[in-house]
Amino acid sequence: MRLRINQIAVRLAYDEGDVFKAVCRKLRCEKEQLDHLEIIRRSMDARKKDREPRYILSLEIDYLGRPLTLQSGQVEKAPCPGPSRNFPPIGNVEHPPVVVGAGPAGLMAALTLAEAGFKPLLIERGAETGDRGEQVEAFWKKGVLNTESNVLFGEGGAGLFSDGKLTARSKDRARIRRFFETLVACGASPDILIDAAPHIGSDDLTRIIPAIRNRIWELGGACAFNSKLENIQVEEGVLRGVVVSGKEIRTDACFLATGHSARDIYSMLAERQVALEAKPLAVGVRLEIPQQRIDTAQYGRWAKLPALGSASFRLTRKEEGTARRCYSFCMCPGGLVISCASSEGLLTTNGMSFSARDKPFGNAAFLVPVDFADYTAIDRNENPVLAGIEFQKHMERAAFEAGGSDYGLPATRLIDFLEGKIGALPAERSCSRAVPALLQNILPEFISTTLQSAIPNMLRELNDVKLEEATLYAAETRSSAPARILRGPTGESSTVKGLYPCGEGSGYAGGIVSSALDGMKAAEQFIFTD
Ligand SMILES: Cc1cc2nc3c(=O)[nH]c(=O)nc-3n(C[C@H](O)[C@H](O)[C@H](O)COP(=O)(O)OP(=O)(O)OC[C@H]3O[C@@H](n4cnc5c(N)ncnc54)[C@H](O)[C@@H]3O)c2cc1C
């Protein structure tokens, strides 16, 4: 009988022998009665500061011993594997489907289409990974911005220079597995298949992403870099083609995976009367503190164990009376704070890491939710659906100016921010092109006051962290899409048949995994349409 066994505790430096021993103890059997061990999931248990952290495993194993009493949640019959995905034969395809955007959503949409036998054309406004890396270096080191190929645009999308956290809140286990298996087949560590908090650093992503593109090529797809979607051609509510860098391309299916920073796409869609709606967002700052403090706060005296790696945190201040909610987001342990821009004169910040996550600082966004009433109060845009973008731009323009108008990142010590003054920045920090600034001049007042009241108390939850050691960078404006491109039940735009908005820019997904899954799902909805 094949069993699924949960809650097997092993030391951090475990080997297969340790796992067999723990299973034998649990089932009261001999090792000879066990075969074909497969670890399904691995999470770290570091809750008790007086006990060395350990891994808790879920696994499957063939059990050949005497009959057992099964215990729900502990020892169960292993579930049967789900049916494998079979694509239907494809008929006569007059025009290949076009996928726009080579971020996680577009790459996985194009790969799914290619695996099903279509020969998709993948269009990307930015450069391929290698050239893009050089353009991003020039931006970070000298403030030279290429508006088409940068930290947000180019092969790999916004996920390329990221922390590469593969956080998956979705219950769509089958697609998550397919996405992770694709990453592993393209060079990611197989650990991501079992870890509860899987992570791929930016260094690994720059190898993995081109390998995914090569698979699309090998299956007959095509990729055009430095090629920008400028318009869509629609006749009586049906997509007839797209205009890419001045050239018309006939197609009946376009997967719009352009991410949430393609503001020109939202404007183009609004002009073409494609159904959109405004969406709440969250904005704030990126906070950086010494990683060693986070490690000791989370792991106590075990903090120096190499197997633990850099610790993470997640903090929330609930809404209380008139005080708004504030939460930490996209924590990058042992990472770097970076500046990001895709338009002249507008600047935003974010965090990234490498696979080792071994830099001396950890950072996270501290965000305050913002709804439609908040941003329309600040800017009365002619088109209320795009008011969220204007609200973001307001802060990004102020951040650009406060940073010296050359893409230096405005920053401050937390204690100076709390006192409302400008002081010198700490010499030790992850972002070298940072400029001392009064962040209150960049953020709307209600955001500044919320952060001033929330951050100190939130950080006190991490015992060892000292407020004087925290640095803030502004402004974090692009944590989610500012608008939603409305979809119907087939995954197509509710107003344009053949147009499949997907990924983060559609407003229905957020983060690497959910965007990749959304791209796969959109492609499958097209493939399985009669
Ligand atoms: C610095 C940073 C760190 C992050 N860290 C994490 C993390 O650790 N974990 C996580 O889950 N998420 C993280 N994110 C968020 C994550 O990267 C996004 O959620 C994800 O990339 C969205 O995927 P997407 O494919 O929908 O869009 P994107 O990744 O934004 O890709 C869209 C692509 O479309 C292209 N495009 C846009 N307009 C056009 C056009 N007109 N023509 C042709 N191409 C076009 C763009 O160039 C881009 O390559 C991070 C984001 C940033 C910026």
The ligand as an SDF file (V2000), in Angstrom:
LIG
                    3D

 53 58  0  0  0  0  0  0  0  0999 V2000
   11.9550   44.0160   -8.1020 C   0  0  0  0  0  0  0  0  0  0  0  0
   10.7740   43.0890   -8.0330 C   0  0  0  0  0  0  0  0  0  0  0  0
   10.8220   42.0160   -7.1510 C   0  0  0  0  0  0  0  0  0  0  0  0
    9.7600   41.1020   -7.1080 C   0  0  0  0  0  0  0  0  0  0  0  0
    9.8590   39.9990   -6.3100 N   0  0  0  0  0  0  0  0  0  0  0  0
    8.8960   39.0600   -6.3590 C   0  0  0  0  0  0  0  0  0  0  0  0
    9.0220   37.8420   -5.6510 C   0  0  0  0  0  0  0  0  0  0  0  0
   10.0060   37.5900   -4.9840 O   0  0  0  0  0  0  0  0  0  0  0  0
    8.0120   36.9350   -5.7350 N   0  0  0  0  0  0  0  0  0  0  0  0
    6.8870   37.1650   -6.4680 C   0  0  0  0  0  0  0  0  0  0  0  0
    6.0020   36.3040   -6.5200 O   0  0  0  0  0  0  0  0  0  0  0  0
    6.7420   38.3110   -7.1670 N   0  0  0  0  0  0  0  0  0  0  0  0
    7.7130   39.2430   -7.1300 C   0  0  0  0  0  0  0  0  0  0  0  0
    7.5750   40.3950   -7.8570 N   0  0  0  0  0  0  0  0  0  0  0  0
    6.3460   40.5800   -8.6470 C   0  0  0  0  0  0  0  0  0  0  0  0
    6.4350   39.7170   -9.9080 C   0  0  0  0  0  0  0  0  0  0  0  0
    7.6320   39.9760  -10.5580 O   0  0  0  0  0  0  0  0  0  0  0  0
    5.2430   39.9880  -10.8080 C   0  0  0  0  0  0  0  0  0  0  0  0
    4.0740   39.6930  -10.0830 O   0  0  0  0  0  0  0  0  0  0  0  0
    5.2720   39.1210  -12.0580 C   0  0  0  0  0  0  0  0  0  0  0  0
    6.4650   39.3000  -12.7700 O   0  0  0  0  0  0  0  0  0  0  0  0
    4.0820   39.4350  -12.9550 C   0  0  0  0  0  0  0  0  0  0  0  0
    4.1850   38.6290  -14.0900 O   0  0  0  0  0  0  0  0  0  0  0  0
    3.5050   39.0280  -15.4810 P   0  0  0  0  0  0  0  0  0  0  0  0
    4.0230   38.0720  -16.4790 O   0  0  0  0  0  0  0  0  0  0  0  0
    2.0530   39.1170  -15.3020 O   0  0  0  0  0  0  0  0  0  0  0  0
    4.0010   40.4980  -15.7880 O   0  0  0  0  0  0  0  0  0  0  0  0
    5.4680   41.0850  -15.9420 P   0  0  0  0  0  0  0  0  0  0  0  0
    6.4460   40.2350  -15.2260 O   0  0  0  0  0  0  0  0  0  0  0  0
    5.3690   42.5050  -15.5480 O   0  0  0  0  0  0  0  0  0  0  0  0
    5.7880   40.9390  -17.4900 O   0  0  0  0  0  0  0  0  0  0  0  0
    5.1470   41.7370  -18.4430 C   0  0  0  0  0  0  0  0  0  0  0  0
    6.0220   41.7950  -19.6730 C   0  0  0  0  0  0  0  0  0  0  0  0
    5.2840   42.4090  -20.7160 O   0  0  0  0  0  0  0  0  0  0  0  0
    6.1580   43.2420  -21.4500 C   0  0  0  0  0  0  0  0  0  0  0  0
    5.3600   44.2750  -22.1230 N   0  0  0  0  0  0  0  0  0  0  0  0
    4.6820   45.2900  -21.5400 C   0  0  0  0  0  0  0  0  0  0  0  0
    4.0740   46.0260  -22.4660 N   0  0  0  0  0  0  0  0  0  0  0  0
    4.3630   45.4790  -23.6680 C   0  0  0  0  0  0  0  0  0  0  0  0
    4.0250   45.8210  -25.0070 C   0  0  0  0  0  0  0  0  0  0  0  0
    3.2440   46.8680  -25.2890 N   0  0  0  0  0  0  0  0  0  0  0  0
    4.5370   45.0470  -25.9990 N   0  0  0  0  0  0  0  0  0  0  0  0
    5.3310   43.9840  -25.7260 C   0  0  0  0  0  0  0  0  0  0  0  0
    5.6770   43.6300  -24.4690 N   0  0  0  0  0  0  0  0  0  0  0  0
    5.1930   44.3600  -23.4530 C   0  0  0  0  0  0  0  0  0  0  0  0
    7.0830   43.8130  -20.4040 C   0  0  0  0  0  0  0  0  0  0  0  0
    8.2820   44.2580  -20.9890 O   0  0  0  0  0  0  0  0  0  0  0  0
    7.2810   42.6300  -19.4750 C   0  0  0  0  0  0  0  0  0  0  0  0
    8.4090   41.8750  -19.8190 O   0  0  0  0  0  0  0  0  0  0  0  0
    8.6260   41.3210   -7.9170 C   0  0  0  0  0  0  0  0  0  0  0  0
    8.5660   42.4380   -8.7670 C   0  0  0  0  0  0  0  0  0  0  0  0
    9.6290   43.3020   -8.8250 C   0  0  0  0  0  0  0  0  0  0  0  0
    9.5580   44.4840   -9.7570 C   0  0  0  0  0  0  0  0  0  0  0  0
  1  2  1  0
  2  3  1  0
  2 52  2  0
  3  4  2  0
  4  5  1  0
  4 50  1  0
  5  6  2  0
  6  7  1  0
  6 13  1  0
  7  8  2  0
  7  9  1  0
  9 10  1  0
 10 11  2  0
 10 12  1  0
 12 13  2  0
 13 14  1  0
 14 15  1  0
 14 50  1  0
 15 16  1  0
 16 17  1  0
 16 18  1  0
 18 19  1  0
 18 20  1  0
 20 21  1  0
 20 22  1  0
 22 23  1  0
 23 24  1  0
 24 25  2  0
 24 26  1  0
 24 27  1  0
 27 28  1  0
 28 29  2  0
 28 30  1  0
 28 31  1  0
 31 32  1  0
 32 33  1  0
 33 34  1  0
 33 48  1  0
 34 35  1  0
 35 36  1  0
 35 46  1  0
 36 37  1  0
 36 45  1  0
 37 38  2  0
 38 39  1  0
 39 40  1  0
 39 45  2  0
 40 41  1  0
 40 42  2  0
 42 43  1  0
 43 44  2  0
 44 45  1  0
 46 47  1  0
 46 48  1  0
 48 49  1  0
 50 51  2  0
 51 52  1  0
 52 53  1  0
M  END
$$$$
